[in-house]
Amino acid sequence: MSSVWSNWMRSAASAFALADGAPEGAVGPAALHAIPSARAIAAIRRRTCIDASGTGLSKRERLTRCMVVPSHLRALHTEDKEAITDLGPITVAPPGERRSGYFTFTRDPALAKYSWPFFSITGRREGPTFLITAGIHAAEYTGIDAAMRLGRMLDPGQLRGRVLIIPLLNRPGFYERSIYVNPEDNDNMNRVFPGRPDGTWSERFAHWLLNEVIAQCEYAIDLHAGDMIEDLVPFVTYRETGNTDVDGRARRMADAYGAEWLVKAMPTGERSGLLFAAAAARGVAAMIAESGRIGQVEADAVARHVDGVQNILRTVGVLDGEPARVAPARVLNRFEWLRSPVEGFFRCAVRVGDRVKKGQALGEMVDLLGERLEAIESSVDGIVLFLVTSPAIKKDGLLLGVGVPA
């Protein structure tokens, strides 16, 4: 018998004996020849051979997971239950390891046909759980690319706690190149939180994600970019909840990202249901970061997300190293969304980053013969943070967003 196999057998025998109730340290060589009870076998199988949703794994997966019994021994003890746990359907990596793969919500038939990519990176030292999400709008590629890169580059040896990364939330919309919405139900997935277990596809997804994953974390950042028809300047947003602890931690995150602009309240006239706002309501320090434009993957925009997230991780004590000193963001109190009162062709007269005054002309709506229909004026003083680059605008369609200074 090889030494590796012998050691594994001893560890497995110890695991069975511990599951049978033997005290730790009281398992001797005789355990190698003992026949484990059904209770012990069931305990080990539950711990290593069944996925988080209760679905049996394939033979290959069972072999892979059952062979790591030794690293799971301590999790059999009550005091170490938090050492290895799953976040809903996602398998959390053991201390000092990285895992990646795909998960699904097997308990919901509407969602079960899709699988979502994930990275789970766990440090050897205790610390908070930090969630990174991207791609809730499937064509905001900068955030997706940055999340994938972070998943591959973060070193478990430099982490405290765990980092969980889901690079693509709008799984149905990705290969459809869908703008804004989920093609399963034509809804904006970032307007349906906290969701409903018996609702539309997007509402069901929001319900399961929020309750099984997001609510189990201490921190969350949702990475965004300009969609295929949006230009923007980089900015961050967090929501003030009135909870001083949550708001304080969210503000530290937002300041550490390094964006020029920070919006600390949600838009007026816009329905609620954003992921990060629902997270904040559950006591999770959460924020949005925007970087990138018009559906392009530009290296500097991706790097801004990657560097910003790493600086946040250092600031909150998840990643080793001193955080970089970044200039404080300029604070904006809210967003003002400007919408078109008519259907038509938008001739825009401003660019992102421009300062505008209340009553200033921002462009005009014309019909398809070029006849002027409506002048578009700013309703507030502020900064143009983003605008829609497509001139084809429906009635009540979004034109641009102005950040209103404090």
Sequence and secondary structure as in RCSB ss.txt:
>XXXX:A:sequence
MSSVWSNWMRSAASAFALADGAPEGAVGPAALHAIPSARAIAAIRRRTCIDASGTGLSKRERLTRCMVVPSHLRA
LHTEDKEAITDLGPITVAPPGERRSGYFTFTRDPALAKYSWPFFSITGRREGPTFLITAGIHAAEYTGIDAAMRL
GRMLDPGQLRGRVLIIPLLNRPGFYERSIYVNPEDNDNMNRVFPGRPDGTWSERFAHWLLNEVIAQCEYAIDLHA
GDMIEDLVPFVTYRETGNTDVDGRARRMADAYGAEWLVKAMPTGERSGLLFAAAAARGVAAMIAESGRIGQVEAD
AVARHVDGVQNILRTVGVLDGEPARVAPARVLNRFEWLRSPVEGFFRCAVRVGDRVKKGQALGEMVDLLGERLEA
IESSVDGIVLFLVTSPAIKKDGLLLGVGVPA
>XXXX:A:secstr
  HHHHHHHHHHHHHHHHHTT  TT   GGGGGS   HHHHHHHHHHHSB TTS B  HHHHHHHHTTHHHHGGG
GSGGGTTTS  BTTB    TT EEEEEE  TT TTTTT  EEEEEEE SEEEEEEEEEE SSTT HHHHHHHHHH
HHH  GGGBEEEEEEES S HHHHTTT SSSBTTTTB GGGSTT  TTS HHHHHHHHHHHHTGGG SEEEEEE 
  TTEEE  EEE    S HHHHHHHHHHHHHH  SEEE S  BT     HHHHHHHTT EEEEEE   TT   HH
HHHHHHHHHHHHHHHTTSBSS        EEEEEEEEEE SS EEEEE   TT EE TT EEEEEE TT  EEEE
EE SSSEEEEEEE   EE TT EEEEEEEE 
